[in-house]
Amino acid sequence: MRVVDLSHPIRGGMTVFPGDPEVRVEPAVTIAEAGVSVLSLELGSHTGTHVDAPSHTVEGGATIDAVDLGRLIGPALVVDVSGLPPRTRIRTEDVRDALREVEPGTIVLFRTGWSALFDDPGYLDHPFLDAGVATALLDAGVTVVGVDALNPDETPRDDPAPSLPFHDVFLGAGGLIIENLTGLDRVTASAPRFIGLPLPIEGGDGAPLRAVVVEE
C-alpha cells in the first residue's frame, strides 16, 4: 500500500483566498516554560487544503459537521488539465472524454499543476472550471470535486464579492468542493482511493482536511 499526501502544511503566512483571515502559528506554551509544547493557531475555515460545505455559498445549506464523511472516502479519478496558460477557462468539451465513463460516487480531482506555485503571487492566476463542468459532473453522479488550485472558479485579486458560478452550481446541488490540493502528479494508480477528513467545526462553512490517496 502506498499513501500519497495531497495536503499543504499549515504554516503562518501561507496563501489564503483574498480577504480571508491570515494564518498565524505561534508558540503558546513551551517546554522550557511549562514542560510541554503548545501552539496557538489563528486561521480561517478555508485555510490550506480544505473542503467547502454547501453553506459556504448557499443560505441554509448543509454545514461541514453535517456532511456524511463516507462521501469523502472513495474511488478517485485524476483529470489532467495541466500546462494551460494563466486564467484559462476549462470548458466541458475540454474534459468530456476524461469524464465519459466516470462512475457515480467517484471523487474527481482536477490537476492543473498550479500547486507548484503555492505561496507565489502567480498562484491566484490559476486556470478555472466553467460552470458547465459542474453540471456535467453532477449529471454523472459526482458530488465531490477537488482542484490543486485556490479555487475552481476564477480568483479575483481585488473583488470583495467575487462571482463564483462553479460554486453556485455545485454547492447549490449539495456537492462538496476540495481546494488547494497538492501532489496530484504523484498519483500513479489508475484507480486510487481518496480519503479526506475535515475538522468537525460545528456549524462550519468549510474546514481544513488531511487529503490522501491510497494506492494498492
N, CA and C of each residue as an Amber inpcrd file, in Angstrom:
protein
   648
   0.8410000  -1.1930000   0.0000000   0.0000000   0.0000000   0.0000000
   0.8780000   1.2460000   0.0000000   0.5400000   2.2160000  -0.8260000
   1.2650000   3.4900000  -0.9110000   0.2920000   4.6230000  -0.6190000
   0.6660000   5.5010000   0.3010000  -0.1710000   6.6430000   0.6590000
   0.4750000   7.9120000   0.1110000  -0.2780000   8.6740000  -0.6710000
   0.1990000   9.9270000  -1.2400000  -0.5280000  11.0790000  -0.5460000
   0.2350000  11.9130000   0.1530000  -0.3510000  13.0520000   0.8580000
  -0.6230000  14.1730000  -0.1430000  -1.8520000  14.6610000  -0.1640000
  -2.2590000  15.7160000  -1.0990000  -2.4990000  17.0460000  -0.3840000
  -1.9560000  17.1910000   0.8260000  -2.2630000  18.3460000   1.6670000
  -1.0750000  19.2840000   1.8110000  -1.3530000  20.5860000   1.7580000
  -0.3400000  21.5870000   2.0730000  -0.1800000  21.6870000   3.5930000
   1.0330000  21.7710000   4.1000000   1.2130000  22.0100000   5.5380000
   0.6300000  23.3650000   5.9390000   0.0380000  23.4160000   7.1220000
  -0.4730000  24.6870000   7.6460000   0.6730000  25.4140000   8.3450000
   0.9270000  26.6180000   7.8840000   2.0210000  27.3990000   8.4550000
   1.6590000  28.8840000   8.4040000   2.2630000  29.6300000   9.2840000
   1.9920000  31.0590000   9.3370000   2.3580000  31.7530000   8.0420000
   1.4950000  32.6710000   7.6150000   1.7500000  33.4580000   6.4210000
   1.4650000  32.7670000   5.1120000   0.8780000  31.5600000   5.1460000
   0.6210000  30.8300000   3.9060000  -0.4650000  31.5230000   3.0900000
  -0.5240000  31.1800000   1.8140000  -1.5070000  31.7640000   0.9060000
  -2.9320000  31.4770000   1.3640000  -3.7810000  32.5070000   1.3180000
  -5.2090000  32.3410000   1.5740000  -5.9790000  33.0690000   0.4740000
  -7.2490000  32.7800000   0.3510000  -8.0970000  33.4840000  -0.6040000
  -8.1040000  34.9660000  -0.2360000  -8.0360000  35.8580000  -1.2240000
  -8.0020000  37.2950000  -0.9270000  -9.1420000  37.7150000   0.0080000
  -8.7730000  38.3310000   1.1180000  -9.7540000  38.7840000   2.0920000
  -9.9910000  37.8330000   3.2400000  -9.5470000  36.5740000   3.1220000
  -9.6980000  35.6180000   4.2110000  -8.7100000  35.9300000   5.3380000
  -8.9620000  35.4200000   6.5360000  -8.0420000  35.6820000   7.6520000
  -6.6460000  35.1440000   7.3640000  -5.6480000  35.9050000   7.7480000
  -4.2790000  35.4310000   7.6260000  -4.0330000  34.3030000   8.6270000
  -3.0850000  33.4480000   8.2860000  -2.7650000  32.3080000   9.1470000
  -1.5980000  32.6760000  10.0560000  -1.7940000  32.4350000  11.3400000
  -0.7320000  32.6630000  12.3150000  -0.5470000  31.4010000  13.1530000
   0.6660000  30.9250000  13.2330000   1.0120000  29.7640000  14.0520000
   2.1660000  30.1930000  14.9500000   1.9080000  30.2680000  16.2490000
   2.9010000  30.7980000  17.1750000   2.9520000  29.9560000  18.4460000
   4.0970000  29.9160000  19.1190000   4.1790000  29.1920000  20.3980000
   3.2610000  29.8320000  21.4400000   2.4880000  29.0050000  22.1330000
   1.6540000  29.4770000  23.2430000   2.2520000  29.0580000  24.5760000
   2.7770000  27.8480000  24.6120000   3.4390000  27.3040000  25.7980000
   4.6740000  26.5560000  25.3170000   5.7620000  26.6790000  26.0260000
   6.9890000  25.9910000  25.6270000   7.4210000  24.9730000  26.6810000
   8.2180000  24.0240000  26.2530000   8.7440000  23.0220000  27.1840000
   9.6060000  23.6950000  28.2490000  10.3650000  24.7140000  27.8370000
  11.2100000  25.4120000  28.8010000  10.3930000  26.0820000  29.8910000
   9.2010000  26.5720000  29.5340000   8.3680000  27.2820000  30.5000000
   7.5180000  26.3540000  31.3560000   6.9430000  25.3260000  30.6970000
   5.9310000  24.5290000  31.3950000   6.0990000  23.0250000  31.2370000
   7.1350000  22.6060000  30.5470000   7.3570000  21.1690000  30.3860000
   6.5790000  20.5520000  29.2460000   5.7860000  21.3690000  28.5310000
   5.0320000  20.8950000  27.3640000   5.0960000  21.9720000  26.2870000
   4.8410000  21.5630000  25.0640000   4.8120000  22.4960000  23.9430000
   3.4040000  22.5630000  23.3780000   2.8720000  23.7840000  23.2340000
   1.5360000  24.0070000  22.6780000   1.6200000  25.1990000  21.7220000
   1.0360000  25.0420000  20.5320000   0.9950000  26.1290000  19.5580000
  -0.3430000  26.8460000  19.6070000  -0.3300000  28.1230000  19.3330000
  -1.5420000  28.9060000  19.1340000  -1.7930000  29.0140000  17.6370000
  -3.0220000  28.6670000  17.2020000  -3.3810000  28.7050000  15.7910000
  -4.4530000  29.7610000  15.5660000  -4.2410000  30.6030000  14.5700000
  -5.2490000  31.5660000  14.1480000  -5.4190000  31.4140000  12.6470000
  -6.5950000  30.9930000  12.2130000  -6.7960000  30.6930000  10.8000000
  -8.2730000  30.7240000  10.4540000  -8.5580000  30.8700000   9.1730000
  -9.9240000  30.8140000   8.6880000 -10.3520000  29.3810000   8.4120000
 -11.6430000  29.2010000   8.2050000 -12.1800000  27.8570000   7.9670000
 -11.7960000  27.3100000   6.5920000 -11.2470000  28.1750000   5.7180000
 -10.8540000  27.7460000   4.3760000  -9.3390000  27.8720000   4.2000000
  -8.6210000  27.4860000   5.2420000  -7.1610000  27.5590000   5.2350000
  -6.5580000  26.3240000   4.5740000  -5.5640000  26.5560000   3.7330000
  -4.8060000  25.4490000   3.1550000  -5.6820000  24.4890000   2.3760000
  -5.3240000  23.2220000   2.4060000  -6.1410000  22.1790000   1.7730000
  -7.4050000  22.0220000   2.6030000  -8.5490000  22.2940000   1.9810000
  -9.7890000  22.3250000   2.7580000 -10.9690000  21.9220000   1.8740000
 -12.1110000  21.7310000   2.5140000 -13.3280000  21.3840000   1.7880000
 -14.3950000  22.4330000   2.0710000 -15.0940000  22.8380000   1.0070000
 -16.2250000  23.7660000   1.1170000 -17.5050000  22.9660000   1.3390000
 -18.2310000  23.2970000   2.3910000 -19.5720000  22.7520000   2.5830000
 -20.5680000  23.5930000   1.7870000 -21.7630000  23.0610000   1.5040000
 -22.7580000  23.8630000   0.7820000 -23.0400000  25.2160000   1.4340000
 -22.9830000  25.2910000   2.7750000 -23.2950000  26.5480000   3.4590000
 -22.2750000  27.6440000   3.1730000 -21.1830000  27.3070000   2.5000000
 -20.1850000  28.3160000   2.1350000 -20.7850000  29.3820000   1.2110000
 -21.6630000  28.9580000   0.2960000 -22.2780000  29.9220000  -0.6300000
 -23.7990000  29.8120000  -0.6900000 -24.3710000  28.8340000  -0.0150000
 -25.8120000  28.5910000  -0.1040000 -26.4580000  28.8940000   1.2510000
 -27.3330000  29.8750000   1.2860000 -28.0390000  30.2090000   2.5190000
 -28.8540000  29.0070000   2.9820000 -28.5990000  28.5450000   4.1980000
 -29.3040000  27.3860000   4.7260000 -28.7470000  26.0610000   4.2620000
 -27.6260000  26.0680000   3.5270000 -27.0160000  24.8290000   3.0540000
 -26.3940000  24.0300000   4.1860000 -26.0820000  22.7750000   3.9030000
 -25.5060000  21.8850000   4.9160000 -24.1580000  22.4120000   5.3970000
 -23.9180000  22.3000000   6.6790000 -22.6500000  22.7090000   7.2750000
 -21.6900000  21.5190000   7.3130000 -20.4230000  21.7940000   7.5580000
 -19.4080000  20.7530000   7.4320000 -19.6050000  19.6350000   8.4520000
 -20.1220000  19.9450000   9.6380000 -20.3200000  18.9170000  10.6470000
 -21.5140000  18.0200000  10.3350000 -22.3290000  18.4190000   9.3500000
 -23.4840000  17.6080000   8.9450000 -23.1860000  16.7340000   7.7320000
 -21.9780000  16.8710000   7.1590000 -21.6260000  16.1080000   5.9560000
 -21.3320000  14.6560000   6.3050000 -21.8710000  13.7450000   5.5360000
 -21.5700000  12.3160000   5.6800000 -20.1190000  12.0900000   5.2650000
 -19.2690000  11.6880000   6.2050000 -17.8480000  11.5060000   5.9060000
 -17.6220000  10.4350000   4.8470000 -18.5610000   9.5250000   4.6940000
 -18.4240000   8.4910000   3.6720000 -18.3290000   9.0570000   2.2670000
 -18.8700000  10.2550000   2.0660000 -18.7920000  10.8960000   0.7450000
 -17.3560000  11.2930000   0.4050000 -16.5150000  11.4700000   1.4230000
 -15.1390000  11.9070000   1.2240000 -14.1500000  10.7560000   1.2730000
 -14.6760000   9.5530000   1.1900000 -13.8510000   8.3540000   1.1070000
 -14.3700000   7.5380000  -0.0740000 -13.5010000   7.2740000  -1.0550000
 -13.9780000   6.5040000  -2.1910000 -13.0340000   6.5460000  -3.3710000
 -13.4300000   5.9280000  -4.4660000 -12.5840000   5.8910000  -5.6660000
 -12.3900000   7.2800000  -6.2420000 -11.1730000   7.5360000  -6.7230000
 -10.8550000   8.8610000  -7.2680000 -10.4420000   8.7510000  -8.7250000
 -10.6820000   9.8260000  -9.4430000 -10.2220000   9.9730000 -10.8140000
  -9.4680000  11.2850000 -10.9160000  -8.2000000  11.2180000 -11.3240000
  -7.4130000  12.4320000 -11.5370000  -7.5230000  12.8210000 -13.0090000
  -8.0250000  14.0200000 -13.2670000  -8.1720000  14.5420000 -14.6310000
  -7.0620000  15.5620000 -14.8630000  -6.1840000  15.2580000 -15.7920000
  -5.0220000  16.1050000 -16.0550000  -5.3830000  17.2340000 -17.0150000
  -5.3640000  18.4510000 -16.4950000  -5.5930000  19.6390000 -17.3240000
  -4.4030000  20.5930000 -17.1590000  -3.2360000  20.0320000 -16.9200000
  -2.0470000  20.8460000 -16.6670000  -1.5010000  21.4380000 -17.9680000
  -0.6140000  22.4250000 -17.8210000   0.0460000  23.0270000 -18.9670000
  -0.7110000  24.1750000 -19.6050000  -1.7840000  24.6240000 -18.9790000
  -2.5860000  25.7060000 -19.5550000  -2.0420000  27.0710000 -19.1380000
  -2.2490000  28.0870000 -19.9620000  -1.8450000  29.4480000 -19.5840000
  -2.6490000  29.9570000 -18.3930000  -2.1470000  30.9940000 -17.7210000
  -2.8880000  31.5700000 -16.5900000  -4.3000000  31.9840000 -16.9730000
  -5.2020000  31.7670000 -16.0410000  -6.6080000  32.1860000 -16.1400000
  -7.3170000  31.6230000 -17.3740000  -6.9230000  30.4350000 -17.7860000
  -7.6260000  29.7380000 -18.8710000  -8.9280000  29.1480000 -18.3500000
 -10.0080000  29.3570000 -19.0860000 -11.2850000  28.7320000 -18.7380000
 -11.3010000  27.3050000 -19.2690000 -11.5310000  26.3360000 -18.4110000
 -11.6210000  24.9250000 -18.8010000 -13.0960000  24.6050000 -19.0200000
 -13.4370000  24.2970000 -20.2570000 -14.8380000  24.0900000 -20.6160000
 -15.1950000  22.6060000 -20.6140000 -16.4810000  22.3480000 -20.6790000
 -16.9680000  20.9680000 -20.6270000 -16.3590000  20.1250000 -21.7330000
 -16.2490000  20.6870000 -22.9350000 -15.7090000  19.9050000 -24.0520000
 -14.2400000  19.5500000 -23.8510000 -13.5470000  20.3070000 -23.0080000
 -12.1330000  20.0290000 -22.7480000 -11.9390000  18.7820000 -21.8860000
 -12.9490000  18.4230000 -21.1080000 -12.8120000  17.2890000 -20.1870000
 -13.8560000  16.2030000 -20.4400000 -14.6280000  16.3560000 -21.5050000
 -15.7160000  15.4050000 -21.7670000 -15.1970000  13.9810000 -21.9050000
 -14.1050000  13.7790000 -22.6500000 -13.5730000  12.4320000 -22.8310000
 -13.1130000  11.8340000 -21.5050000 -12.4690000  12.6360000 -20.6610000
 -11.9730000  12.1360000 -19.3720000 -13.1190000  11.7260000 -18.4540000
 -14.2640000  12.3890000 -18.6070000 -15.4040000  12.1190000 -17.7330000
 -16.4060000  11.1490000 -18.3430000 -16.1250000  10.6740000 -19.5410000
 -17.1240000   9.8870000 -20.2720000 -17.5930000   8.6590000 -19.5040000
 -16.6710000   7.9550000 -18.8410000 -17.0250000   6.7050000 -18.1780000
 -16.9100000   6.8030000 -16.6540000 -16.9660000   8.0130000 -16.1250000
 -16.8690000   8.1740000 -14.6740000 -18.0930000   7.5540000 -14.0030000
 -17.8560000   6.8600000 -12.8930000 -18.9390000   6.1950000 -12.1780000
 -19.5350000   7.1360000 -11.1290000 -20.8420000   7.0260000 -10.8730000
 -21.4380000   7.8220000  -9.7940000 -20.7110000   7.5720000  -8.4770000
 -20.4860000   8.6230000  -7.7220000 -19.7950000   8.4880000  -6.4450000
 -18.2970000   8.6510000  -6.5290000 -17.7550000   8.7040000  -7.7540000
 -16.3220000   8.9250000  -7.9120000 -15.9590000  10.3470000  -7.4640000
 -14.8100000  10.4750000  -6.8050000 -14.2900000  11.7770000  -6.3970000
 -13.3390000  12.2420000  -7.4920000 -13.7070000  13.2930000  -8.1950000
 -12.9430000  13.7500000  -9.3590000 -12.0020000  14.8730000  -8.9340000
 -10.7080000  14.7040000  -9.2280000  -9.6710000  15.6590000  -8.8400000
  -9.0180000  16.2220000 -10.0940000  -9.0950000  17.5280000 -10.2670000
  -8.5280000  18.1770000 -11.4460000  -7.0990000  18.6290000 -11.1390000
  -6.1720000  18.1480000 -11.9480000  -4.7680000  18.5140000 -11.7960000
  -4.4230000  19.6250000 -12.7880000  -4.2790000  20.8370000 -12.2940000
  -3.8640000  21.9590000 -13.1360000  -2.3560000  22.1560000 -13.1270000
  -1.6910000  21.6050000 -12.1100000  -0.2620000  21.8350000 -11.9190000
   0.0350000  23.1090000 -11.1620000  -1.0200000  23.8550000 -10.8080000
  -0.8130000  25.1710000 -10.1870000  -0.3300000  25.0720000  -8.7380000
  -0.4150000  23.8910000  -8.1250000   0.0540000  23.7550000  -6.7430000
   1.5450000  24.0370000  -6.6270000   2.2780000  23.9250000  -7.7300000
   3.7130000  24.2350000  -7.7130000   3.9610000  25.7110000  -7.4360000
   2.9180000  26.5420000  -7.6160000   3.0660000  27.9830000  -7.4050000
   2.4960000  28.4380000  -6.0630000   2.1450000  27.4950000  -5.2120000
   1.5780000  27.8570000  -3.9150000   2.5330000  28.7940000  -3.1800000
   1.9910000  29.8550000  -2.5960000   2.7520000  30.9080000  -1.9050000
   3.4830000  31.8450000  -2.8620000   3.2900000  31.6590000  -4.1600000
   3.8010000  32.6010000  -5.1570000   2.6310000  33.5060000  -5.5670000
   2.8750000  34.7840000  -5.8540000   1.7650000  35.6630000  -6.2650000
   0.9910000  35.1260000  -7.4700000   1.6770000  34.3920000  -8.3520000
   1.0170000  33.8510000  -9.5330000   0.0310000  32.7420000  -9.2380000
  -0.0070000  32.2730000  -8.0010000  -0.9420000  31.1990000  -7.6340000
  -2.3930000  31.6380000  -7.8490000  -2.6500000  32.9350000  -7.7190000
  -4.0200000  33.4360000  -7.8900000  -4.4660000  33.4110000  -9.3480000
  -3.5360000  33.2240000 -10.2740000  -3.8630000  33.2960000 -11.7020000
  -4.0920000  31.9180000 -12.3220000  -4.5790000  30.9950000 -11.5420000
  -4.7760000  29.6130000 -11.9800000  -5.8540000  29.4820000 -13.0620000
  -5.7650000  28.4310000 -13.8850000  -6.9030000  28.0940000 -14.7550000
  -8.1280000  27.7810000 -13.8920000  -9.3040000  27.8290000 -14.4810000
 -10.5170000  27.6310000 -13.6850000 -11.5570000  26.8650000 -14.4990000
 -12.5050000  26.2900000 -13.7890000 -13.5220000  25.4320000 -14.4040000
 -14.7800000  26.2130000 -14.7290000 -15.2620000  26.0560000 -15.9360000
 -16.5320000  26.6490000 -16.3300000 -17.6700000  26.0080000 -15.5260000
 -18.7250000  26.7570000 -15.2810000 -19.8630000  26.2280000 -14.5370000
 -20.4890000  25.0350000 -15.2360000 -20.3150000  24.9580000 -16.5600000
 -20.8290000  23.7950000 -17.2860000 -20.1700000  22.4970000 -16.8540000
 -18.9150000  22.5730000 -16.3970000 -18.2410000  21.3800000 -15.8930000
 -18.9210000  20.9040000 -14.6140000 -19.3410000  21.8250000 -13.7770000
 -20.0670000  21.4530000 -12.5620000 -21.3380000  20.6900000 -12.9130000
 -22.0600000  21.1660000 -13.9130000 -23.2880000  20.4910000 -14.3380000
 -22.9920000  19.1050000 -14.8880000 -21.9270000  18.9990000 -15.6920000
 -21.5560000  17.6970000 -16.2560000 -21.1850000  16.6990000 -15.1630000
 -20.4740000  17.1630000 -14.1470000 -20.1100000  16.2900000 -13.0310000
 -21.3480000  15.8130000 -12.2830000 -22.2260000  16.7360000 -11.9750000
 -23.4480000  16.3670000 -11.2560000 -24.2930000  15.3950000 -12.0710000
 -24.3820000  15.6290000 -13.3750000 -25.1480000  14.7320000 -14.2450000
 -24.5640000  13.3260000 -14.2500000 -23.2430000  13.2270000 -14.0180000
 -22.5670000  11.9210000 -13.9870000 -22.6240000  11.2720000 -12.6050000
 -23.2500000  11.9380000 -11.6530000 -23.3580000  11.3770000 -10.3110000
 -22.1870000  11.6950000  -9.4090000 -21.3860000  12.6950000  -9.7980000
 -20.2340000  13.1200000  -8.9920000 -20.6800000  14.2400000  -8.0540000
 -20.4550000  14.0740000  -6.7480000 -20.8560000  15.0950000  -5.7840000
 -19.6790000  15.6220000  -4.9690000 -18.4680000  15.1350000  -5.2560000
 -17.2610000  15.6490000  -4.6080000 -16.2220000  15.9080000  -5.6930000
 -15.7090000  17.1330000  -5.7290000 -14.7140000  17.5070000  -6.7370000
 -13.5790000  18.2330000  -6.0380000 -12.3540000  18.0710000  -6.5450000
 -11.2130000  18.7520000  -5.9750000 -10.3420000  19.3810000  -7.0470000
  -9.5930000  20.4160000  -6.6620000  -8.6600000  21.0720000  -7.5720000
  -7.3540000  21.3460000  -6.8350000  -6.2410000  21.3170000  -7.5810000
  -4.9490000  21.6640000  -6.9770000  -4.6520000  23.1440000  -7.2040000
  -5.6550000  23.9610000  -6.9630000  -5.5780000  25.4110000  -7.1420000
  -6.3820000  26.0570000  -6.0270000  -6.3280000  27.3660000  -5.9590000
  -7.0070000  28.0890000  -4.8890000  -8.5170000  27.9940000  -4.9850000
  -9.0300000  27.6730000  -6.1890000 -10.4480000  27.8890000  -6.4290000
 -10.8280000  27.2100000  -7.7460000 -11.9610000  26.4900000  -7.8360000
 -12.3890000  26.0070000  -9.1450000 -12.9180000  27.1320000 -10.0280000
 -13.3750000  28.2190000  -9.4030000 -13.7630000  29.4200000 -10.1370000
 -12.5460000  30.3160000 -10.3400000 -12.6970000  31.3350000 -11.1770000
 -11.6250000  32.2970000 -11.3620000 -11.4650000  33.1330000 -10.0820000
 -10.2370000  33.2930000  -9.6290000  -9.9640000  34.0450000  -8.4010000
  -9.6390000  35.4930000  -8.7330000 -10.4550000  36.4310000  -8.2470000
 -10.1390000  37.8490000  -8.4740000  -9.0300000  38.2960000  -7.5300000
  -8.3880000  39.3750000  -7.8570000  -7.3420000  39.9050000  -6.9800000
  -7.8640000  40.9780000  -6.0260000  -8.9590000  41.6410000  -6.3730000
  -9.3910000  42.7610000  -5.5440000 -10.9060000  42.9360000  -5.5000000
 -11.6730000  41.8830000  -5.7810000 -13.1320000  41.9770000  -5.7610000
 -13.6410000  41.4260000  -4.4300000 -14.2430000  42.2610000  -3.5730000
 -14.7110000  41.7760000  -2.2730000 -15.9240000  40.8540000  -2.3590000
 -16.6050000  40.8290000  -3.4960000 -17.7750000  39.9590000  -3.6800000
 -17.6720000  39.2800000  -5.0410000 -16.7570000  38.3300000  -5.1870000
 -16.4980000  37.7330000  -6.4950000 -17.6470000  36.8560000  -6.9810000
 -17.7340000  36.7100000  -8.2910000 -18.6790000  35.7800000  -8.8950000
 -18.1120000  34.3690000  -8.7950000 -18.9370000  33.4250000  -8.3370000
 -18.4850000  32.0470000  -8.1330000 -19.4680000  31.0760000  -8.7900000
 -19.5810000  31.0990000 -10.1190000 -20.6030000  30.2790000 -10.7850000
 -20.4340000  28.7830000 -10.5830000 -19.1770000  28.2800000 -10.5660000
 -18.9930000  26.8410000 -10.3360000 -19.4730000  26.4830000  -8.9240000
 -19.0770000  27.2860000  -7.9330000 -19.5470000  27.0580000  -6.5700000
 -21.0740000  27.0630000  -6.5110000 -21.6770000  28.0540000  -7.1570000
 -23.1290000  28.2030000  -7.0800000 -23.8400000  26.9490000  -7.5850000
 -23.3480000  26.4010000  -8.6950000 -23.9850000  25.2080000  -9.2620000
 -23.7000000  23.9830000  -8.4050000 -22.4240000  23.7640000  -8.0770000
 -22.0360000  22.5110000  -7.4180000 -22.4770000  22.4700000  -5.9590000
 -22.1820000  23.5360000  -5.2080000 -22.6250000  23.5630000  -3.8120000
 -24.1390000  23.7030000  -3.7350000 -24.7140000  24.3900000  -4.7180000
 -26.1620000  24.5420000  -4.7430000 -26.8910000  23.2200000  -4.8800000
 -26.2220000  22.2230000  -5.4470000 -26.8090000  20.8900000  -5.5890000
 -26.3940000  19.9700000  -4.4390000 -25.7700000  20.5450000  -3.4110000
 -25.3580000  19.7290000  -2.2630000 -23.9870000  19.1150000  -2.3980000
 -23.2300000  19.5290000  -3.4190000 -21.8910000  18.9720000  -3.6140000
 -20.8780000  19.5270000  -2.6320000 -19.6740000  18.9440000  -2.6840000
 -18.5590000  19.3720000  -1.8400000 -17.3770000  19.7010000  -2.7460000
 -16.6600000  20.7790000  -2.4260000 -15.5260000  21.2190000  -3.2370000
 -14.2680000  21.2250000  -2.3810000 -13.2430000  20.5070000  -2.8290000
 -11.9580000  20.4740000  -2.1410000 -10.9930000  21.3760000  -2.8980000
 -10.3370000  22.2820000  -2.1840000  -9.4430000  23.2590000  -2.8060000
  -8.0310000  23.1510000  -2.2260000  -7.0670000  23.6580000  -2.9890000
  -5.6600000  23.6910000  -2.5630000  -5.0760000  22.3020000  -2.3440000
  -5.4260000  21.3650000  -3.2010000  -4.7330000  20.0770000  -3.1790000
  -3.3150000  20.2610000  -3.7140000  -2.4600000  19.3220000  -3.4390000
  -1.1100000  19.3320000  -3.9890000  -0.6670000  17.8890000  -4.2010000
   0.3540000  17.6960000  -5.0300000   0.9010000  16.3570000  -5.2210000
   0.1240000  15.4380000  -6.1320000  -0.8210000  15.9670000  -6.9050000
  -1.6030000  15.0920000  -7.7860000  -0.7310000  14.4520000  -8.8640000
   0.4250000  15.0630000  -9.1620000   1.3390000  14.4690000 -10.1410000
   1.9810000  13.1940000  -9.6180000   1.9010000  12.9380000  -8.3050000
   2.4930000  11.7400000  -7.7140000   1.5030000  10.5880000  -7.6270000
   0.2710000  10.8300000  -8.0560000  -0.7240000   9.7540000  -8.0810000
  -0.5330000   8.9640000  -9.3600000  -0.1760000   7.6900000  -9.2480000
   0.1390000   6.8780000 -10.4220000  -0.8680000   5.7690000 -10.6780000
  -1.6090000   5.3570000  -9.6600000  -2.5660000   4.2630000  -9.8320000
  -3.7350000   4.7140000 -10.6940000  -4.2790000   3.7940000 -11.4580000
  -5.4120000   4.1230000 -12.3200000  -6.7090000   4.2340000 -11.5170000
  -6.7670000   3.5740000 -10.3560000  -7.9760000   3.6080000  -9.5380000
  -7.5980000   3.8060000  -8.0700000  -7.0610000   4.9940000  -7.7340000
  -6.6860000   5.2440000  -6.3430000  -7.9150000   5.4550000  -5.4630000
  -7.7240000   5.2840000  -4.1670000  -8.7960000   5.5220000  -3.2010000
  -8.4980000   6.8200000  -2.4630000  -9.4460000   7.7310000  -2.4840000
  -9.2830000   9.0320000  -1.8330000  -9.8500000   8.9840000  -0.4210000
  -9.1370000   9.6480000   0.4960000  -9.6350000   9.8330000   1.8580000
  -9.3610000  11.2820000   2.2520000 -10.4020000  12.0100000   2.6370000
 -10.2360000  13.3950000   3.0710000 -11.1580000  13.6760000   4.2430000
 -10.5980000  13.8410000   5.4290000 -11.4070000  14.0010000   6.6310000
 -11.2570000  15.4160000   7.1870000 -12.3430000  16.1960000   7.1630000
 -12.2830000  17.5900000   7.6310000 -12.3990000  17.6870000   9.1460000
 -11.9240000  18.7980000   9.6870000 -12.1510000  19.0880000  11.0940000
 -13.6520000  19.2680000  11.3310000 -14.1970000  18.6980000  12.4070000
 -15.6480000  18.7810000  12.6570000 -16.0290000  20.1010000  13.3230000
 -15.9620000  21.1800000  12.5560000 -16.2780000  22.5080000  13.0890000
 -17.7990000  22.6600000  13.1460000 -18.3220000  22.8470000  14.3380000
 -19.7770000  22.9550000  14.4960000 -20.3000000  24.1620000  13.7280000
 -21.2340000  23.9050000  12.8140000 -21.8200000  24.9690000  12.0080000
 -20.8800000  25.5390000  10.9660000 -19.7740000  24.8440000  10.6890000
 -18.7540000  25.3660000   9.7900000 -19.1740000  25.3730000   8.3330000
 -18.7360000  26.4190000   7.6000000 -18.9940000  26.5030000   6.1650000
 -17.9110000  25.8010000   5.3590000 -16.9410000  25.2430000   6.0390000
 -15.8370000  24.5110000   5.4330000 -14.8410000  24.1850000   6.5210000
 -13.7930000  23.4370000   6.1700000 -12.7950000  23.0910000   7.1780000
 -11.5440000  22.5580000   6.5040000 -10.3790000  22.8400000   7.0990000
  -9.1610000  22.1680000   6.6330000  -9.3330000  20.6560000   6.7390000
  -8.7070000  19.9260000   5.8210000  -8.7640000  18.4720000   5.8770000
  -7.4140000  17.8870000   5.4720000  -7.1330000  16.6970000   5.9520000
  -5.9510000  15.9550000   5.5130000  -6.4080000  15.0660000   4.3680000
  -5.9380000  15.3760000   3.1850000  -6.3450000  14.6540000   1.9850000
  -5.2260000  13.7310000   1.5340000  -5.5560000  12.4730000   1.2930000
  -4.5840000  11.4980000   0.8040000  -5.2550000  10.6170000  -0.2310000
  -4.4490000   9.9700000  -1.0550000  -4.9380000   8.8510000  -1.8540000
  -4.1360000   7.6170000  -1.4450000  -4.8080000   6.4960000  -1.4660000
  -4.1930000   5.2230000  -1.1360000  -4.1350000   4.4020000  -2.4080000
  -2.9400000   3.9700000  -2.7710000  -2.7460000   3.1350000  -3.9460000
  -2.3670000   1.7350000  -3.5010000  -3.1350000   0.7600000  -3.9570000
  -2.8390000  -0.6280000  -3.6150000  -1.7160000  -1.1500000  -4.4960000
